[in-house]
Amino acid sequence: MASPSQPPRQEIGVGVFLVNGNKVLLGRRRTPVGSGTFALPGGHLEFGESFEECAAREVKEETGLDVTGVEFVMVTNNVLSKPKPVQLIAILMRAALVDPGQKLINPEPDKCDGWDWYDWNDLPKPLFEPLETAILHGVNPFASRLGQ
């Protein structure tokens, strides 16, 4: 357990804009950091893992969905104060479903209340801070950097 004298920590996470038409997949967080906010599927970058590998792994672990066309969108840098101070560096990626008919599941109900598709122009509130930061910076998860 961390002692009170330890300095705040930094974490690197990968979030995935999973797009389907004009909708994105969001879930309400149940974890201490960002509890009650709506967030993209994603999680911690493992040592030696590429951003693309992390994005595909996290989406599969959290939703049961397989993705394709994973690509970089942007980076956010947020200092969160609750429950303990943490600097969260979020690598935001975008991806498409391999099979739009694949069943969406919630295998980690202790971490997420459930997943749903939300219209980009009518997102639920409150948003997880890294997602809110991306939106304030004009992110467009529907525009491919690679011109696909």
Secondary structure, DSSP 4 states (H G I P E B T S, - for coil): ---TTSPPEEEEEEEEEEEETTEEEEEEE-SSTTTT-EE-SEEEPPTT--HHHHHHHHHHHHH---EEEEEEEEEEEEEE-SSS-EEEEEEEEEEEES-TTSPP--S-TTTEEEEEEEETTS--SSBPHHHHHHHHTT--TTS-TT--
